[in-house]
Amino acid sequence: MDRREVFDKVKTHLLAQGKPAYSFDDDGLASGCMYHGNTGLKCAIGCLIPSYHYTTEIEGKGVDSLAVCAILKDIGVPTDAASVEMYQELQEIHDVVDPDNWAERIDEIEEQFFGESR
């Protein structure tokens, strides 16, 4: 999978899911963004990680961490500096941006990294 394919997969995933992946405690309160949430949702980078490669040990770690990059590398996702920078931008959309604004921000990232928006 090259960087463009990764971007397209994450874009499709986020726009289809339409809400962030959170973990919820026993009282139903959101406790933070998750790569794989306990409700079945996945974050921008979590959608790239198959269940058989997922471990809760990556929760709370950035996409630039050794643990997350090792998993991405194992599954054939580029982990060069420019790719990781793009993943951080996509992850920030998931974690910080209101879902109503995801499409616009994703288009901005697409233009930033590929010079165009499809």
C-alpha positions in Angstrom: 0.0 0.0 0.0 1.5 3.4 -0.9 0.8 6.7 0.8 -2.0 7.6 -1.7 -3.8 4.3 -1.1 -3.4 4.9 2.7 -4.9 8.3 2.4 -7.8 7.2 0.3 -8.6 4.3 2.7 -8.5 6.6 5.7 -10.6 9.3 3.9 -13.3 6.8 2.9 -13.3 5.3 6.4 -13.6 8.6 8.3 -16.3 10.0 6.1 -18.3 6.7 6.2 -18.0 6.3 9.9 -18.8 10.0 10.6 -17.8 10.0 14.3 -14.7 9.4 16.4 -13.8 6.1 18.0 -13.9 6.5 21.7 -13.6 4.1 24.6 -16.5 4.2 27.1 -16.3 3.4 30.8 -19.0 1.4 32.7 -20.9 4.7 33.2 -21.1 5.4 29.5 -18.6 8.3 29.7 -16.1 8.7 26.9 -12.6 8.2 28.1 -10.6 9.1 25.0 -10.0 8.4 21.4 -9.0 4.9 20.5 -7.3 3.1 17.6 -10.0 0.5 18.0 -12.9 1.7 20.2 -14.8 -0.7 22.4 -18.0 0.1 20.3 -16.4 -1.2 17.1 -15.4 2.2 15.7 -11.9 2.9 14.6 -9.8 6.1 14.4 -8.1 7.3 11.3 -5.1 5.1 11.8 -6.9 2.3 13.5 -8.8 1.6 10.3 -5.5 0.5 8.8 -4.7 -2.0 11.6 -6.4 -5.4 11.2 -7.8 -6.9 14.4 -5.1 -9.6 14.4 -2.4 -7.0 14.5 -4.1 -4.8 17.0 -3.0 -4.6 20.7 -4.3 -2.4 23.5 -0.7 -1.5 24.2 -0.8 1.1 21.4 -3.7 3.0 22.9 -2.6 6.4 24.2 0.5 6.3 21.9 0.9 8.6 18.9 1.1 7.3 15.4 4.8 8.3 15.4 5.5 6.0 18.3 7.7 2.9 17.8 4.9 0.5 18.7 2.4 2.0 16.2 5.0 2.4 13.4 6.1 -1.2 13.9 2.6 -2.5 13.4 2.1 -0.2 10.3 5.4 -1.4 8.9 4.4 -5.1 9.5 1.2 -4.6 7.5 2.9 -2.9 4.6 1.9 0.7 5.4 4.7 3.3 4.7 6.4 4.7 7.8 8.8 7.2 6.2 8.8 10.7 7.8 6.4 12.3 5.2 3.9 9.5 5.6 3.9 9.6 9.4 3.4 13.4 9.2 0.4 12.8 7.0 -0.9 10.2 9.5 -0.5 12.7 12.3 -2.6 15.2 10.4 -5.3 12.6 9.7 -5.3 11.5 13.3 -5.7 15.1 14.5 -8.8 15.4 12.3 -10.3 12.3 14.1 -9.2 13.4 17.6 -9.9 17.2 17.5 -12.0 18.3 14.6 -15.8 18.3 14.7 -17.0 15.5 12.4 -19.1 18.0 10.5 -15.8 19.6 9.3 -14.0 16.4 8.5 -14.5 16.5 4.8 -13.2 20.0 4.4 -10.1 19.3 6.6 -9.4 16.0 4.7 -9.5 17.9 1.4 -7.0 20.4 2.8 -4.7 17.6 3.9 -5.1 16.0 0.4 -4.0 19.2 -1.2 -1.1 19.6 1.2 0.3 16.1 0.6 -0.8 15.4 -3.0 -1.3 18.9 -4.5 -4.9 18.2 -5.3 -8.2 17.1 -4.0 -10.2 14.4 -5.7 
